Each structure stands twice: as C-alpha cells, then as structure tokens.
Amino acid sequence: MVSYAQGIESLNQSLSELSGINVSFEFFPPKTEQMEQTLWKSVERLAPLKPAYMSVTYGANSGERDRTHDVVKRIQNETGVAAVPHLTCVDAGREELIQIAKDYWQSGIRRIVALRGDLPPGTNNTEMYAADLVALLKDVADFDISVAAYPEKHPEAPNAQFDLLNLKRKAEAGATQAISQFFFDAEVFLRFRDRAAAAGIDLDIVPGILPVTNYQTLKRFAGFTNVHVPNWLHKMYDGLDQEDQTTRNLLGASIAMDTVKVLAKEGIRDFHFYTLNRSELSYAICHLLGVRAQNG
C-alpha cells in the first residue's frame, strides 16, 4: 500500500517532469461566419497561455490563401503571440512565393511552416518540394523555418528511410524545427526521434498532439495520413454515443495528457497542438501541464 509520503513524492516527481513545458497551437482559416467566430474565441482563450506561436494552415486555392494571410496578421497584431503561416509550393510559382515571403517579413512574421502541399488530382510530382521552399525562404530573409515530419512515414514515401532522407534535405536547406504528424503511440515518436538523430538530422523535432473530440473524424484523418490507430484506442471509444460529448472530451484530454507525460519523461519540452479551431481540450491539457494563463 502506497503511503501518503510516497504519494506526495510521486506527485512532486511527476510535476517536476512536466516543468518548463512549451506549447504551440495550430488553426485553420474559417470558411463561414460561424467558423470564424469559433476560431477567434479559441484564439482569445489560448493566447493568454503565452504559446511559443500560433500557426495557421494554408489552403490550395487563392481565396483560402487570402484568409490565411488575414488570420495570421490579425493574430500577430492583436494577441501579442507570434503568428506563423503555413506556406506550400505546389500551387504557386517562385516569384509569387518570394512576394508572399517578403510581405510576411515586412509584416513582422519571422517563422514560416514550409510544406510541399497536396498535389493536384492527376499529378505525381511538382517542380518544387519542401526543401526547395525552405531554400527559397532563406534567400528572401532569415526566417525561422518549421517543416513537417512523419513518425509513421509520409503516405507517398516508398519507405521510411526515403522519408528520413527527405527530412534531412529540409534540415540542410535551412529548416530549424520539424513538427510531427499526430500519432497515438509515444514509442513511435521516440523511435523516430532516435532514428533522425542517428541519421545526423540537426532539427528540433516537436511532437504534434491531436486531442480527440470526434472519433469518426480521427479515423478519417488517420486513413489519409498513414497514422496507425491502436486497438486500445478503438476499445476506449467503443460504445460512446455521439451525443456523449462530455465523456469523449474527457477521454480525449486524458489520452493526450498520457502521451505528453511519457514524452516529457524522455526530456521533450515542446508540444504542438492541432486544435481543429477548438480551444477546450487544448486549454484543459495545458492547465494540467502547468501552462497557465498570464496577464498582459
């Protein structure tokens, strides 16, 4: 039987392992007025946590690109949090990308998430890849550049080694951080981190955390991102009605917290939350991690 003193010692050790946690949050541009209200409520709720940055994804069509620019600049100007736009290269030429980068730099943006982007239907390659975009951005200005990493391999990569070499090319082009695809087995991320280090990849690899609010949506995401959904996760959500959102939120927060705790024990201090424009779970998880709202 665990004594009171042992319980306190265990709690203190657990809290010390979670000290010094840094977080960042990802959003996507809203498509409707209601989605826009949800987005800004979430931004306003999470901004007082003083995240390292808030990133905004980038759509393939010009209308969504414009919305990304608008959201990024508003976050930058109104919240005091560094705003980080995603930028892709499959749907824009070099000159357009250079002009977008110059505009961001002049607007005070200092970090960009550089991605290849989804290929248009019917095409198998593109003139530029993420490593090329990283090099282009570094030629424009001294941006801090984040790129994507795939612990379970990019869906289009022929094998894991090919995928790892691609990440190395992005690092050699000037990237300083990699944000991982979401995952549900902490060991998968840790093995990937170790393989990257063994391959000489000099990047801070930040785990991407997806707090699950909708299990059906999760399965759809996992299907096209090559993310394994373990059997224990299926079992946890089995029998939960769609109407039982409170229980599903508690379960999602608990799963994400357990993942963060395991990774924190391994020395990881930076975590990137895929919010899906909802603040509730990310805020609750951060509160439990000791990342508290600050005034000013």
C-alpha positions as CSV (number, residue, x, y, z in Angstrom):
1,M,0.0,0.0,0.0
2,V,1.4,3.4,-1.0
3,S,1.9,5.8,1.9
4,Y,0.9,9.4,2.0
5,A,4.5,10.5,1.9
6,Q,5.2,8.2,-1.1
7,G,2.2,9.6,-2.9
8,I,3.4,13.2,-2.3
9,E,6.9,12.3,-3.5
10,S,5.5,10.6,-6.6
11,L,3.3,13.7,-7.3
12,N,6.3,16.1,-6.9
13,Q,8.4,13.9,-9.3
14,S,5.6,13.9,-11.8
15,L,5.2,17.7,-11.6
16,S,9.0,18.2,-12.0
17,E,9.0,16.1,-15.1
18,L,6.3,18.5,-16.6
19,S,8.1,21.7,-15.7
20,G,9.3,24.0,-18.4
21,I,6.7,22.8,-21.0
22,N,6.4,25.0,-24.1
23,V,3.3,24.8,-26.3
24,S,2.2,26.0,-29.7
25,F,-1.2,25.8,-31.4
26,E,-2.4,25.2,-34.9
27,F,-5.5,26.6,-36.5
28,F,-7.1,26.6,-40.0
29,P,-8.7,29.5,-41.9
30,P,-12.5,29.6,-41.3
31,K,-14.9,29.2,-44.3
32,T,-18.1,30.5,-42.7
33,E,-19.0,33.3,-40.3
34,Q,-19.9,30.8,-37.6
35,M,-16.5,29.0,-38.1
36,E,-14.8,32.4,-37.9
37,Q,-16.5,33.2,-34.5
38,T,-15.3,29.8,-33.2
39,L,-11.8,30.4,-34.4
40,W,-11.4,33.8,-32.7
41,K,-13.0,32.6,-29.5
42,S,-10.4,29.8,-29.4
43,V,-7.5,32.2,-30.3
44,E,-8.6,34.6,-27.5
45,R,-8.9,31.7,-25.0
46,L,-5.5,30.2,-25.8
47,A,-3.4,33.4,-26.3
48,P,-3.1,34.2,-22.6
49,L,-1.3,30.9,-22.2
50,K,1.6,32.6,-24.0
51,P,2.3,29.9,-26.5
52,A,5.6,29.9,-28.5
53,Y,3.5,30.7,-31.5
54,M,0.1,30.1,-33.2
55,S,0.3,28.6,-36.7
56,V,-2.4,28.9,-39.5
57,T,-2.7,26.3,-42.2
58,Y,-2.7,27.2,-45.9
59,G,-5.3,26.2,-48.5
60,A,-4.7,25.4,-52.1
61,N,-7.0,28.0,-53.6
62,S,-6.4,31.7,-53.7
63,G,-9.5,32.6,-51.5
64,E,-8.3,30.3,-48.7
65,R,-4.7,31.6,-49.1
66,D,-6.0,35.2,-48.5
67,R,-7.9,34.0,-45.4
68,T,-4.7,32.5,-44.1
69,H,-2.9,35.8,-44.6
70,D,-5.7,37.7,-42.8
71,V,-5.8,35.4,-39.8
72,V,-2.0,35.4,-39.4
73,K,-1.8,39.2,-39.5
74,R,-4.7,39.6,-37.0
75,I,-3.1,37.1,-34.6
76,Q,0.2,38.9,-34.9
77,N,-1.3,42.4,-34.4
78,E,-3.9,41.7,-31.7
79,T,-2.7,38.9,-29.4
80,G,1.0,39.6,-28.8
81,V,1.6,36.0,-29.8
82,A,3.9,35.2,-32.7
83,A,1.9,34.2,-35.7
84,V,3.2,31.5,-38.1
85,P,1.7,31.0,-41.5
86,H,1.9,27.7,-43.4
87,L,3.2,28.1,-47.0
88,T,3.1,25.5,-49.7
89,C,4.8,25.4,-53.1
90,V,2.7,23.2,-55.4
91,D,0.2,25.9,-56.2
92,A,2.4,29.0,-56.6
93,G,5.4,29.9,-58.7
94,R,8.8,31.1,-57.3
95,E,8.1,34.8,-57.9
96,E,4.7,34.6,-56.1
97,L,6.3,32.7,-53.2
98,I,9.0,35.4,-53.0
99,Q,6.5,38.2,-52.9
100,I,4.4,36.4,-50.2
101,A,7.5,35.8,-48.1
102,K,8.6,39.5,-48.4
103,D,5.1,40.6,-47.4
104,Y,5.2,38.4,-44.3
105,W,8.7,39.6,-43.3
106,Q,7.6,43.3,-43.7
107,S,4.5,42.4,-41.5
108,G,6.8,41.2,-38.7
109,I,6.4,37.5,-39.4
110,R,9.6,35.7,-38.5
111,R,8.7,32.0,-38.7
112,I,7.0,30.1,-41.5
113,V,5.9,26.4,-41.7
114,A,7.2,25.3,-45.2
115,L,5.4,22.4,-46.8
116,R,5.2,20.9,-50.3
117,G,1.4,20.8,-50.1
118,D,-1.1,18.3,-51.5
119,L,-0.6,17.5,-55.2
120,P,-3.4,18.5,-57.5
121,P,-5.5,15.5,-58.7
122,G,-3.9,13.6,-61.5
123,T,-0.3,14.7,-60.9
124,N,2.5,12.7,-59.3
125,N,5.2,15.4,-58.9
126,T,5.9,19.1,-58.8
127,E,8.7,21.4,-59.8
128,M,9.4,22.4,-56.1
129,Y,9.4,20.4,-52.9
130,A,9.5,21.5,-49.3
131,A,13.4,21.5,-49.2
132,D,13.3,23.9,-52.2
133,L,10.8,26.1,-50.5
134,V,13.0,26.2,-47.4
135,A,16.0,27.3,-49.5
136,L,13.8,30.0,-51.3
137,L,12.6,31.4,-47.9
138,K,16.1,31.6,-46.5
139,D,17.2,33.5,-49.6
140,V,14.4,36.1,-49.0
141,A,15.1,36.7,-45.3
142,D,16.5,35.0,-42.2
143,F,13.2,33.2,-41.3
144,D,13.0,30.5,-38.7
145,I,11.5,27.7,-40.7
146,S,9.5,24.7,-39.5
147,V,8.8,21.7,-41.7
148,A,6.8,18.5,-41.4
149,A,8.0,15.2,-40.0
150,Y,6.2,11.8,-40.3
151,P,7.0,9.3,-37.5
152,E,5.0,6.7,-39.4
153,K,6.2,7.7,-42.9
154,H,4.6,10.1,-45.3
155,P,1.8,8.3,-47.2
156,E,3.6,8.9,-50.6
157,A,7.1,7.8,-49.4
158,P,8.2,4.4,-50.7
159,N,9.8,3.6,-47.4
160,A,10.8,5.0,-44.0
161,Q,14.5,5.6,-45.0
162,F,13.5,7.6,-48.0
163,D,11.2,9.7,-45.8
164,L,14.0,10.3,-43.3
165,L,16.4,11.4,-46.1
166,N,13.8,13.9,-47.3
167,L,13.6,15.4,-43.8
168,K,17.5,15.6,-43.8
169,R,17.3,17.6,-47.0
170,K,14.9,20.0,-45.4
171,A,17.2,20.5,-42.5
172,E,20.2,21.0,-44.7
173,A,18.3,23.6,-46.7
174,G,17.9,25.7,-43.5
175,A,15.0,24.4,-41.5
176,T,15.4,24.6,-37.7
177,Q,12.3,22.8,-36.4
178,A,10.2,19.9,-37.5
179,I,6.6,19.4,-36.4
180,S,5.5,15.8,-36.4
181,Q,2.3,14.4,-37.8
182,F,0.0,13.4,-35.0
183,F,0.4,9.9,-33.5
184,F,-1.1,7.8,-30.7
185,D,1.9,5.6,-29.6
186,A,4.6,7.6,-27.9
187,E,7.1,4.9,-28.6
188,V,6.6,5.5,-32.4
189,F,7.6,9.2,-31.9
190,L,10.6,8.3,-29.7
191,R,11.9,5.7,-32.1
192,F,11.6,8.2,-35.0
193,R,13.4,10.9,-33.0
194,D,16.3,8.5,-32.3
195,R,16.4,7.4,-36.0
196,A,16.6,11.1,-37.0
197,A,19.4,11.8,-34.6
198,A,21.3,8.7,-35.8
199,A,20.9,10.0,-39.4
200,G,22.5,13.3,-38.4
201,I,19.4,15.3,-38.7
202,D,20.0,18.5,-36.8
203,L,16.4,19.6,-36.1
204,D,14.3,20.2,-33.0
205,I,11.5,17.6,-33.6
206,V,8.3,18.7,-31.9
207,P,5.6,16.1,-31.3
208,G,2.2,17.0,-32.8
209,I,-0.6,16.3,-30.4
210,L,-4.2,15.8,-31.6
211,P,-6.7,15.9,-28.7
212,V,-9.6,13.7,-30.0
213,T,-13.0,15.2,-29.8
214,N,-14.7,13.2,-32.6
215,Y,-13.6,9.6,-33.1
216,Q,-15.1,9.3,-36.6
217,T,-13.2,12.4,-37.7
218,L,-10.0,10.9,-36.2
219,K,-10.4,7.7,-38.2
220,R,-10.9,9.7,-41.4
221,F,-7.8,11.8,-40.7
222,A,-5.7,8.7,-39.8
223,G,-6.9,7.0,-43.0
224,F,-5.3,9.5,-45.4
225,T,-2.3,10.4,-43.2
226,N,-0.9,6.9,-42.6
227,V,-1.4,7.2,-38.8
228,H,-2.0,3.9,-37.0
229,V,-4.9,3.9,-34.6
230,P,-4.1,1.2,-32.0
231,N,-6.7,-1.3,-30.8
232,W,-6.8,0.1,-27.3
233,L,-8.0,3.4,-28.7
234,H,-10.8,1.7,-30.7
235,K,-11.8,0.0,-27.5
236,M,-11.8,3.2,-25.4
237,Y,-14.3,4.9,-27.8
238,D,-16.4,1.8,-28.4
239,G,-20.0,2.3,-27.2
240,L,-19.7,6.0,-26.7
241,D,-22.7,7.7,-28.3
242,Q,-22.1,10.7,-30.5
243,E,-24.3,12.7,-28.1
244,D,-22.0,12.0,-25.1
245,Q,-19.5,14.8,-26.0
246,T,-18.5,15.4,-22.4
247,T,-17.2,11.9,-21.8
248,R,-15.5,11.9,-25.2
249,N,-13.8,15.2,-24.4
250,L,-12.6,13.8,-21.0
251,L,-11.3,10.7,-22.7
252,G,-9.5,12.8,-25.4
253,A,-7.9,15.0,-22.9
254,S,-6.7,12.0,-20.8
255,I,-5.2,10.2,-23.8
256,A,-3.3,13.4,-24.9
257,M,-2.1,14.0,-21.3
258,D,-0.7,10.5,-21.0
259,T,1.2,10.9,-24.3
260,V,2.7,14.2,-23.1
261,K,3.7,12.7,-19.8
262,V,5.5,9.8,-21.4
263,L,7.4,12.2,-23.8
264,A,8.2,14.7,-21.0
265,K,9.9,11.8,-19.1
266,E,12.1,11.4,-22.1
267,G,13.2,15.1,-22.0
268,I,10.8,16.6,-24.5
269,R,9.6,20.0,-23.6
270,D,7.9,21.4,-26.7
271,F,4.5,20.3,-27.9
272,H,2.4,21.4,-30.9
273,F,-1.4,21.1,-30.5
274,Y,-3.7,20.5,-33.5
275,T,-6.7,22.4,-32.1
276,L,-9.1,22.0,-35.1
277,N,-10.1,25.5,-34.1
278,R,-11.5,24.4,-30.7
279,S,-9.9,25.6,-27.5
280,E,-11.5,23.5,-24.8
281,L,-9.3,20.4,-24.8
282,S,-6.0,22.1,-25.5
283,Y,-6.7,24.7,-22.8
284,A,-7.6,22.0,-20.2
285,I,-4.5,19.9,-21.1
286,C,-2.2,22.9,-20.9
287,H,-3.7,23.8,-17.5
288,L,-2.9,20.3,-16.2
289,L,0.6,20.6,-17.6
290,G,1.1,23.8,-15.6
291,V,0.9,26.1,-18.6
292,R,-1.3,28.8,-17.1
293,A,-2.9,31.9,-18.4
294,Q,-0.8,35.1,-17.8
295,N,-2.0,38.7,-17.7
296,G,-0.5,41.2,-20.1
